[in-house]
Amino acid sequence: MPPKLSGAAVAAFRRKLLQWYRSSKRDLPWRRTHDPYCIWLAEIMLQQTRVTTVIPYYERFLDRFPSVEALARAPLEDVLQIWSGLGYYSRARNLHRAARQIVGRHASQFPDSTEAALALPGIGRYTAAAILSIAYGKPRAVLDGNVARVLARLDAICGDIRAPGRWRAFEARAQDLLEKSTPGDWNQATMELGATVCLPKAPRCEICPVSQWCHARAIGIEDQIPAARTRPSAIRLKLAAAVLLDPRGRTLVLRSGAKEASLFSRLWQFPALEANGSPRRAVASHLQTKFGLRDAAIEYAGESRHTVTHRRIRLASFLVRVSRLPRVRGAKTPKFADLRRLPISNATRKISDQVARLISPRR
């Protein structure tokens, strides 16, 4: 049985984990700075998103908005356009709102107190602790899924790691273990361990720098922690989308309504509806009812798959050539080729890709 983590054992554990992190950490762009703006941006982008996906978005975002002042000045539409494809667009909206508050209330500096940080849109306990520890050296321990999994295996805690009482216990445990002299490195080390070694399935215990202190490994239950979470059953939907195209190459896009908001993220989208029967008939009926287009020539462009949380969606795309686009209040009529200059969701990207292949097939 490994020694109880207290006193000298805690000091040795901290030293070993920090040595491993400083010699083995991934070279990520936000780890090359202590600028609170850059660290804040990275932490928001990394929420529910893989590191490899985030890196190019992070770099493009900073090129476009190099400071919190630049972000605060920018129209929300521009921010959403740069964010397009990254998903979870409430993060971008909250980032923009928070930037304006930081400029207006905090002299353009991310606040260095937990209370003020938590008052900003989109900032929770984990994000506040990460930013304050990394940017300002504040002794605030982070707790996310990766860190909770490390702690659960370290102390051989079985059950649902996200149960409210257990999560609060992990928060206290994380704070107890925190290396207060270097809280930023410590927090990143525990997150790095969970992200690259102490994996949800098949943990890489053979290369773990602190396996000698792991109670779960000592008693052979590391694969049983954490307990599998019960996930909601998948909901299957079929959507039909109409890409209207006029002789000048212009198309029609609308703002997502309340019904489509979660599917198209309240961004610009093609006319679309749920199709319980034939997608072609659903599109024809929708075009006639909504836009007065009768006997429209509808060409099937293909089908793609899309997932939003627990919904599994099949997107049937149709090209509809028209002599003139219908007039719709609040709509836009961009060139189809320029569509990605607007903020659009991944679902809309997939629909446009299907139609693009129909318009310009490979020779």
Secondary structure by P-SEA (a helix, b strand, c coil): ccccccaaaaaaaaaaaaaaaaaccccccccccccaaaaaaaaaaacccccccaaaaaaaaaaacccaaaaaaccaaaaaaaacccccaaaaaaaaaaaaaaaccccccccccaaaaaacccccaaaaaaaaaaacccccccccaaaaaaaaaacccccccccaaaaaaaaaaaaaacccccaaaaaaaaaaaaaccccccccccccccccccccccccccccccccbbbbccbbbbbbbbbbcccccbbbbbbccccccccccccccccbbbbbcccaaaaaaaaaaaaccccccccccccccccccccbbbbbbbbbbbbcccccccccccccccccccccccaaaaaaaaaaaaaacccc
